[in-house]
Amino acid sequence: QVNKFGNALKSVGVEAQDRVGIRLVNSPQAIVAIFAIEKIGAIPVPTSPLWSGEEVAFVANDAEMKFFVVNAPLMEGATKAKPDFKHGTKIIVIGGNADQVKAAGDLVYEEMLEKGSPNLDATMLKANDVGIMLYTSGTTGMPKGCIHFARPAIIEAQIVNKYVYKMKPGDTLGGAAPVSFAAGFGTFTLLPFEGGAAISLIPKFTPAEMMELIGKHKITVLTGLPTAYRGLMKYPDFKKYDTSSIRMYTSGGDALGAETLEGWTKLTGLPIWEGLGGTEMLHLVTSNTMNPAPVPNSIGKPIPGVQVRVIDAEGKDCKPGEVGSMILKGASGSLYWKPYENDNKLLKSQKKGVVNGWNQMGDAVYANEDGNIFFVSREDDMIKSSGYRIGPAEVEDAIAKHPAVADVGVVGVPDPDKGQITKAVLVLKPGFEAGDKLYDEIKEFLKEHVAIYKLPRVFEVLDALPRTPTGKLLRRKLR
């Protein structure tokens, strides 16, 4: 199918280094499309199925897409964006009514596949040809296109698989991370195939579906967001399923927390190996697999091939335990799509993103004496109160241990005297009532876990916390 679709793309004019977008849920067709695009030397541009028509049009125009491969159920956003396409982008529809698709002027994937030849020689790329183009999630504005050259992408896949996942023939990697984003794209289209493993893609996470596929596909390595693991821990039928095939659990994308690590280890007998990566770096840069056992609350140590420093405001290396900014060098790095040809804001992001060869991650962290790195906060999320710098993740982890709390987000809000004060936004478990009595109980509970100056001064209760499609907390919506 990869060869047939690759030939079909070539027959309609796709050439090496052309950009081809995909708007697909996790599915076999998504993998076929990505591999076909790559095999003919073109550049896959995954886009989120949850983006609005405006965001789709922006990315299609920014990337100058030649074609856009879309699932029929996701056509609404593409249809709304279509009148605003500026570069003649044509849409290829998977699973739609053929007559309706053609009447709209679009191409039918199944017909293209049927006509495509099953024989296709791979187009060789140069080391510095663009291999992959990923867009950020757009949490602070329109998405930014991050490009990764062919050689660094291959090196990153080899390093991460060799030292972290260690997948080989016979392994099956499972999870629900969208291939539309860096974590899912790298995890499901690069790592397993580099090691000769199979994949089990979950279109949308539910505890029941994930547990069903673990047994059905004999998943050996499971990857998930912390929220997914917490959901599985609460799933009443968890113990009814056979998980004996699994040898490894991994997580990233948000703070796992010591409580989740401990609870999962007790539940399954295996730990969760946490790490840190990013769209600009393609995949992981640190991992707890660099330790004999996971260090609670740590994102681990740099993986081989990655250099990490923690620096202060003057650019000097921080002492162990001192919070600073994480900067790093790795196989790939922060390189945006045509920053000089786009708006001035993107050019500023590019110049700010790499300084003297070091990628500026925008993460506030500290390292201990053993070299393990501890994530404190995104630098923009640090709470600055009366001269103190408070990392919200630490306070969240402590609040999450309270028996009344199902979920929590912590942010800083303006205060005329202190600059900022700490605000905790809670989702309560059934049977608990919001109010000053509960808030006072939580503050008393927290005094055993965090310094007094870190205690929340303001509380709010919601039915659910706002999160991105990949599960990251949207703190800006809590302020």
C-alpha positions as CSV (number, residue, x, y, z in Angstrom):
1,Q,0.0,0.0,0.0
2,V,2.9,2.4,0.7
3,N,4.3,1.8,-2.7
4,K,0.9,2.1,-4.5
5,F,0.1,5.4,-2.7
6,G,3.6,6.7,-3.3
7,N,3.3,6.0,-7.0
8,A,-0.2,7.6,-7.0
9,L,1.2,10.8,-5.4
10,K,3.9,10.9,-8.0
11,S,1.3,10.5,-10.8
12,V,-0.5,13.6,-9.6
13,G,2.6,15.7,-9.5
14,V,4.2,15.3,-6.0
15,E,7.9,15.7,-6.2
16,A,10.8,15.4,-3.7
17,Q,10.6,18.0,-1.0
18,D,7.0,19.0,-1.8
19,R,4.9,19.3,1.4
20,V,2.0,16.9,1.8
21,G,-0.3,17.4,4.8
22,I,-2.2,14.7,6.6
23,R,-5.3,15.2,8.8
24,L,-5.9,11.7,9.9
25,V,-6.8,10.0,13.2
26,N,-4.5,7.2,14.4
27,S,-5.0,4.5,11.8
28,P,-3.2,2.3,9.3
29,Q,-4.0,4.8,6.6
30,A,-2.1,7.4,8.5
31,I,1.0,5.2,8.6
32,V,0.7,4.3,4.9
33,A,0.3,8.0,4.0
34,I,3.3,9.1,6.0
35,F,5.6,6.3,4.7
36,A,4.5,6.9,1.1
37,I,5.2,10.6,1.3
38,E,8.6,9.9,2.8
39,K,9.5,7.2,0.3
40,I,9.1,9.5,-2.7
41,G,11.2,12.1,-0.9
42,A,8.4,14.5,-0.1
43,I,7.8,16.0,3.3
44,P,4.9,14.8,5.6
45,V,3.2,17.6,7.5
46,P,0.9,16.1,10.2
47,T,-1.9,18.4,11.4
48,S,-4.2,18.0,14.4
49,P,-7.6,16.6,13.6
50,L,-8.9,19.1,16.2
51,W,-7.6,22.2,14.6
52,S,-10.2,24.8,13.3
53,G,-10.6,25.7,9.7
54,E,-8.6,28.9,10.3
55,E,-5.7,26.9,11.7
56,V,-5.8,24.4,8.9
57,A,-5.7,27.1,6.3
58,F,-2.8,28.9,8.1
59,V,-0.7,25.7,8.2
60,A,-1.6,24.7,4.6
61,N,-0.5,28.1,3.4
62,D,2.5,28.4,5.6
63,A,3.8,25.0,4.5
64,E,2.8,25.6,0.9
65,M,1.2,22.2,0.8
66,K,0.7,20.6,-2.6
67,F,-1.8,18.0,-1.3
68,F,-3.7,17.4,1.9
69,V,-4.8,13.8,2.9
70,V,-7.9,13.8,5.0
71,N,-10.2,11.3,6.6
72,A,-13.8,11.8,5.5
73,P,-15.1,12.3,9.1
74,L,-12.6,15.1,9.5
75,M,-13.5,16.9,6.3
76,E,-15.3,19.7,8.0
77,G,-12.2,21.6,9.0
78,A,-10.6,21.1,5.6
79,T,-13.7,22.1,3.8
80,K,-13.9,25.4,5.7
81,A,-10.2,26.0,5.1
82,K,-10.3,25.2,1.3
83,P,-11.5,28.6,0.1
84,D,-8.5,30.2,1.9
85,F,-5.8,27.9,0.4
86,K,-3.3,30.1,-1.4
87,H,-1.1,27.6,-3.1
88,G,-3.5,25.4,-5.0
89,T,-3.6,22.7,-2.3
90,K,-5.6,19.8,-3.4
91,I,-7.4,17.4,-1.0
92,I,-7.3,13.6,-1.0
93,V,-10.2,12.0,0.9
94,I,-10.0,8.6,2.6
95,G,-13.2,6.7,3.2
96,G,-15.6,9.2,1.6
97,N,-18.4,8.8,-0.9
98,A,-16.5,8.8,-4.2
99,D,-19.2,10.7,-6.2
100,Q,-19.5,13.4,-3.5
101,V,-15.7,13.7,-3.2
102,K,-15.2,14.1,-7.0
103,A,-18.1,16.5,-7.2
104,A,-16.3,18.7,-4.7
105,G,-13.2,18.7,-6.9
106,D,-11.2,16.4,-4.5
107,L,-9.4,13.1,-5.1
108,V,-10.5,9.7,-3.9
109,Y,-7.8,7.9,-1.9
110,E,-9.1,4.4,-2.7
111,E,-9.1,5.0,-6.4
112,M,-5.6,6.4,-6.3
113,L,-4.4,3.3,-4.3
114,E,-6.1,1.0,-6.8
115,K,-4.3,2.6,-9.8
116,G,-0.9,2.8,-8.1
117,S,1.9,0.4,-9.1
118,P,3.1,-1.9,-6.2
119,N,6.7,-1.3,-7.3
120,L,8.5,1.8,-6.0
121,D,12.1,2.6,-5.5
122,A,12.8,4.9,-2.6
123,T,14.0,8.5,-3.4
124,M,17.3,9.1,-1.7
125,L,17.5,12.2,0.4
126,K,20.6,14.2,1.1
127,A,21.6,14.5,4.8
128,N,20.3,18.1,5.0
129,D,17.1,17.6,3.0
130,V,14.0,18.2,5.1
131,G,12.7,14.8,6.3
132,I,9.8,15.8,8.6
133,M,7.9,19.0,9.3
134,L,5.9,19.2,12.5
135,Y,3.8,22.0,13.8
136,T,3.6,23.1,17.4
137,S,0.2,22.7,19.2
138,G,-0.5,26.4,18.9
139,T,-1.2,27.0,22.6
140,T,0.2,30.5,22.5
141,G,-0.9,31.5,19.0
142,M,-0.9,30.1,15.5
143,P,1.2,26.9,15.2
144,K,4.9,27.2,14.2
145,G,6.4,24.8,11.6
146,C,9.5,22.9,12.9
147,I,11.6,21.2,10.4
148,H,13.9,18.2,10.9
149,F,16.6,17.2,8.4
150,A,16.8,13.6,7.2
151,R,20.0,12.5,8.9
152,P,19.3,13.9,12.4
153,A,15.8,12.4,12.3
154,I,17.3,8.9,11.6
155,I,20.0,9.5,14.3
156,E,17.4,10.5,16.8
157,A,15.3,7.4,16.2
158,Q,18.3,5.2,16.5
159,I,19.5,6.8,19.8
160,V,16.1,6.8,21.5
161,N,15.3,3.3,20.5
162,K,18.7,1.9,21.5
163,Y,18.9,3.6,24.9
164,V,15.3,4.0,25.9
165,Y,12.7,1.7,24.3
166,K,15.1,-1.0,23.1
167,M,12.5,-2.4,20.7
168,K,13.3,-5.3,18.4
169,P,11.4,-7.8,16.2
170,G,8.7,-9.4,18.3
171,D,7.9,-6.2,20.3
172,T,4.6,-4.4,19.8
173,L,4.4,-0.7,20.8
174,G,0.9,0.5,21.9
175,G,-0.6,3.9,22.8
176,A,-2.9,6.7,21.8
177,A,-0.5,9.6,21.2
178,P,-1.7,11.3,18.0
179,V,0.7,10.9,15.1
180,S,-0.2,14.5,14.4
181,F,2.2,15.7,17.1
182,A,5.9,15.2,17.7
183,A,5.5,12.7,20.5
184,G,3.1,10.4,18.6
185,F,4.8,11.0,15.2
186,G,8.3,10.0,16.5
187,T,7.1,7.3,18.8
188,F,4.9,5.5,16.2
189,T,6.5,6.2,12.8
190,L,10.2,6.3,13.6
191,L,11.2,4.3,16.7
192,P,9.4,0.9,16.4
193,F,10.3,0.4,12.7
194,E,13.9,1.4,13.3
195,G,13.9,-1.6,15.7
196,G,11.8,-3.9,13.6
197,A,8.8,-3.8,16.0
198,A,5.1,-3.6,15.3
199,I,2.6,-1.0,16.5
200,S,-0.9,-1.0,17.9
201,L,-2.5,2.4,17.4
202,I,-5.4,3.5,19.5
203,P,-7.5,6.2,17.7
204,K,-8.8,7.7,21.0
205,F,-7.9,6.8,24.5
206,T,-10.4,5.1,26.7
207,P,-9.4,2.7,29.5
208,A,-11.6,-0.1,28.0
209,E,-10.1,0.2,24.5
210,M,-6.5,0.4,25.7
211,M,-6.9,-2.7,28.0
212,E,-8.6,-4.6,25.2
213,L,-5.8,-3.9,22.7
214,I,-3.1,-4.8,25.2
215,G,-4.4,-8.4,25.3
216,K,-5.5,-8.6,21.7
217,H,-2.2,-7.4,20.2
218,K,0.1,-8.6,23.0
219,I,1.5,-5.1,23.5
220,T,5.0,-5.3,25.0
221,V,5.7,-1.5,25.4
222,L,2.9,0.8,26.4
223,T,3.3,4.6,26.2
224,G,0.8,7.1,27.5
225,L,0.3,10.5,29.1
226,P,0.1,10.7,32.9
227,T,-3.6,11.3,32.6
228,A,-4.0,8.0,30.8
229,Y,-2.2,6.1,33.5
230,R,-4.3,7.8,36.2
231,G,-7.4,6.9,34.2
232,L,-6.3,3.2,34.0
233,M,-5.6,3.2,37.7
234,K,-9.2,4.2,38.4
235,Y,-10.6,1.7,35.9
236,P,-12.6,-0.8,37.9
237,D,-12.1,-3.7,35.5
238,F,-8.3,-3.3,35.2
239,K,-7.4,-6.5,36.9
240,K,-9.7,-8.5,34.6
241,Y,-7.4,-8.0,31.7
242,D,-4.2,-9.8,30.9
243,T,-1.2,-7.4,30.8
244,S,1.5,-10.1,31.1
245,S,2.9,-9.3,27.7
246,I,4.0,-5.8,28.8
247,R,7.7,-5.4,29.7
248,M,7.8,-1.6,29.7
249,Y,5.6,1.5,30.5
250,T,6.7,5.0,29.3
251,S,5.3,8.5,29.8
252,G,5.9,12.1,29.0
253,G,4.1,15.3,27.9
254,D,3.2,16.3,31.4
255,A,4.4,15.8,35.0
256,L,3.9,12.1,36.1
257,G,4.3,12.8,39.8
258,A,5.6,10.5,42.5
259,E,2.1,9.4,43.6
260,T,1.2,8.1,40.1
261,L,4.6,6.4,39.7
262,E,4.2,4.7,43.1
263,G,0.6,3.7,42.5
264,W,1.2,2.2,39.1
265,T,4.2,0.2,40.3
266,K,2.1,-1.3,43.1
267,L,-0.7,-2.0,40.6
268,T,1.3,-3.7,37.9
269,G,4.7,-4.6,39.4
270,L,6.4,-2.4,36.8
271,P,7.4,1.3,36.9
272,I,6.6,4.0,34.4
273,W,9.7,5.4,32.8
274,E,9.3,9.2,32.4
275,G,11.2,11.5,30.0
276,L,11.1,14.9,28.3
277,G,11.0,15.8,24.6
278,G,9.6,18.4,22.4
279,T,8.5,19.3,18.9
280,E,11.6,21.4,18.2
281,M,13.9,18.5,19.2
282,L,11.8,15.8,17.5
283,H,11.6,13.4,20.4
284,L,13.2,12.6,23.7
285,V,16.2,14.5,25.2
286,T,16.1,13.0,28.7
287,S,14.8,9.8,30.2
288,N,14.7,8.0,33.5
289,T,15.9,4.8,31.7
290,M,19.4,6.3,32.2
291,N,18.9,5.2,35.8
292,P,18.7,1.6,37.2
293,A,15.2,2.6,38.5
294,P,13.0,5.7,38.0
295,V,13.8,8.6,40.3
296,P,10.5,10.0,41.5
297,N,9.5,13.4,40.1
298,S,12.6,13.3,37.8
299,I,12.6,13.4,34.0
300,G,15.8,11.5,34.2
301,K,19.2,12.2,32.7
302,P,20.2,13.2,29.2
303,I,20.2,10.4,26.7
304,P,23.4,9.7,24.8
305,G,24.0,12.2,22.1
306,V,22.3,15.0,24.0
307,Q,24.1,17.7,26.1
308,V,22.1,19.5,28.8
309,R,23.0,22.5,30.9
310,V,21.1,24.3,33.6
311,I,21.9,28.0,33.6
312,D,21.0,31.1,35.5
313,A,19.9,34.5,34.2
314,E,23.5,35.4,33.4
315,G,24.2,32.2,31.5
316,K,26.3,30.6,34.2
317,D,25.9,26.9,35.2
318,C,23.6,26.4,38.2
319,K,24.7,24.5,41.2
320,P,22.9,21.2,42.1
321,G,19.4,22.0,43.4
322,E,19.4,25.5,42.0
323,V,16.5,26.2,39.6
324,G,17.6,27.6,36.2
325,S,16.8,27.4,32.5
326,M,17.5,24.2,30.6
327,I,19.5,24.5,27.4
328,L,20.7,21.6,25.2
329,K,22.3,20.3,22.1
330,G,21.1,17.1,20.3
331,A,20.8,15.3,17.0
332,S,18.1,17.8,15.9
333,G,17.2,21.2,17.2
334,S,15.0,24.3,17.0
335,L,14.7,25.3,13.3
336,Y,11.5,26.9,12.1
337,W,10.1,26.9,8.6
338,K,11.3,29.9,6.6
339,P,11.6,32.3,9.5
340,Y,13.1,35.0,7.3
341,E,10.2,34.8,4.9
342,N,7.4,34.8,7.4
343,D,6.4,37.3,10.1
344,N,8.8,39.1,12.3
345,K,7.5,37.2,15.4
346,L,8.7,33.9,14.0
347,L,12.1,35.3,13.2
348,K,12.3,36.5,16.8
349,S,11.3,33.0,18.0
350,Q,14.1,31.5,15.9
351,K,16.8,33.9,17.2
352,K,15.5,33.4,20.8
353,G,15.3,29.6,20.3
354,V,18.9,29.0,19.6
355,V,21.7,31.0,21.3
356,N,25.4,30.2,20.6
357,G,24.4,26.7,19.3
358,W,22.3,25.9,22.4
359,N,18.6,25.2,22.1
360,Q,16.6,27.3,24.6
361,M,13.9,24.9,25.8
362,G,12.0,27.4,27.9
363,D,11.8,25.0,30.8
364,A,12.7,25.8,34.4
365,V,14.5,22.8,35.9
366,Y,17.1,21.8,38.4
367,A,19.6,18.9,38.6
368,N,20.6,17.0,41.7
369,E,24.1,15.8,42.6
370,D,23.6,12.6,40.5
371,G,22.8,14.6,37.4
372,N,19.1,13.8,37.4
373,I,16.9,16.6,36.1
374,F,13.7,17.7,37.8
375,F,11.1,19.7,35.8
376,V,9.9,22.7,37.8
377,S,7.7,24.5,35.2
378,R,7.6,26.1,31.9
379,E,9.5,29.4,32.5
380,D,6.4,31.4,31.5
381,D,4.4,29.4,34.1
382,M,6.7,30.1,37.1
383,I,4.9,31.8,39.9
384,K,6.9,34.8,41.2
385,S,5.6,35.7,44.7
386,S,7.3,38.1,47.1
387,G,10.7,37.3,45.6
388,Y,10.1,33.5,45.6
389,R,10.0,31.4,42.4
390,I,7.3,28.7,42.8
391,G,7.0,25.8,40.3
392,P,3.4,24.8,39.9
393,A,4.2,21.1,39.2
394,E,5.5,20.6,42.7
395,V,2.4,22.2,44.3
396,E,0.1,20.2,42.0
397,D,1.9,16.9,42.9
398,A,1.3,17.6,46.6
399,I,-2.3,18.6,46.2
400,A,-3.0,15.5,44.1
401,K,-2.2,13.4,47.2
402,H,-5.2,14.8,49.1
403,P,-8.1,12.3,49.1
404,A,-10.6,14.9,47.9
405,V,-8.7,15.8,44.7
406,A,-9.3,14.1,41.4
407,D,-7.3,16.6,39.3
408,V,-5.5,19.8,39.9
409,G,-3.9,22.7,38.1
410,V,-1.9,25.5,39.8
411,V,-1.2,29.0,38.4
412,G,0.0,32.4,39.5
413,V,-2.5,35.3,39.6
414,P,-1.8,39.0,40.1
415,D,-1.6,40.4,43.6
416,P,-0.9,44.1,44.4
417,D,1.4,43.3,47.3
418,K,3.1,40.1,46.4
419,G,3.3,40.4,42.7
420,Q,1.6,37.0,42.3
421,I,-0.1,34.5,44.6
422,T,-0.7,30.8,44.0
423,K,-4.1,29.7,42.8
424,A,-5.2,26.1,42.8
425,V,-8.0,24.9,40.4
426,L,-9.5,21.6,41.6
427,V,-11.6,18.8,40.2
428,L,-13.1,17.1,43.2
429,K,-13.9,13.4,43.7
430,P,-17.5,12.4,44.2
431,G,-18.7,13.0,47.8
432,F,-16.6,16.1,48.5
433,E,-18.0,19.6,48.7
434,A,-16.3,22.8,47.6
435,G,-15.9,25.5,50.2
436,D,-13.6,27.2,52.8
437,K,-13.7,24.2,55.1
438,L,-12.2,21.9,52.4
439,Y,-9.7,24.5,51.2
440,D,-8.4,25.0,54.8
441,E,-8.1,21.2,55.1
442,I,-6.1,21.1,51.9
443,K,-3.8,23.9,53.1
444,E,-3.1,22.2,56.4
445,F,-2.4,19.0,54.5
446,L,0.0,20.8,52.2
447,K,2.1,22.2,55.1
448,E,3.5,18.7,55.4
449,H,4.6,18.6,51.8
450,V,5.6,22.1,50.6
451,A,7.0,25.3,52.0
452,I,4.4,27.8,53.5
453,Y,5.1,30.4,50.8
454,K,4.0,28.0,48.1
455,L,0.5,27.4,49.7
456,P,-2.4,28.3,47.5
457,R,-4.2,31.5,48.5
458,V,-7.0,31.2,46.0
459,F,-9.1,28.1,45.2
460,E,-11.5,27.3,42.4
461,V,-13.4,24.2,41.5
462,L,-14.2,23.0,38.0
463,D,-15.9,20.0,36.5
464,A,-12.8,19.3,34.3
465,L,-9.5,21.0,33.6
466,P,-8.8,22.5,30.1
467,R,-6.2,20.4,28.2
468,T,-4.7,20.3,24.8
469,P,-5.5,17.3,22.4
470,T,-2.4,15.7,23.7
471,G,-3.4,16.1,27.4
472,K,-1.2,19.0,28.4
473,L,-2.8,21.4,30.9
474,L,-3.7,24.8,29.5
475,R,-2.7,27.0,32.4
476,R,-3.5,30.2,30.6
477,K,-7.2,29.3,30.8
478,L,-6.9,28.9,34.6
479,R,-5.6,32.3,35.3
